[in-house]
């Protein structure tokens, strides 16, 4: 009986932790959507850069030797754009 109580208690605690994680994730997703709505040009730039990186990675040529640097710099720009959006999300709370 004691073992069943312990298993039940652990199950409840795990369920509560999972619910908290899901709620936190939902709140973060809501914040991201809100920031994308508030800054649609930045959100569009992120999507376009992601598409450009995929295109360059799949391209059979090296764009005159600029492919690797273009991919690297585009990824760095994506990091900075996402950081800018995350900053605005924190400031808007």
Buried (B, 14 or more C-beta within 10 A) or exposed (E): EEEEEEEEEEEEEEEEEEEEEEEEEEEEEEBBEEBBEEBEEBBEBBEEBEEBBEEBEEEEEEEEEEBEEBBEEBEEBBEEBEEBBBEBBEEEE
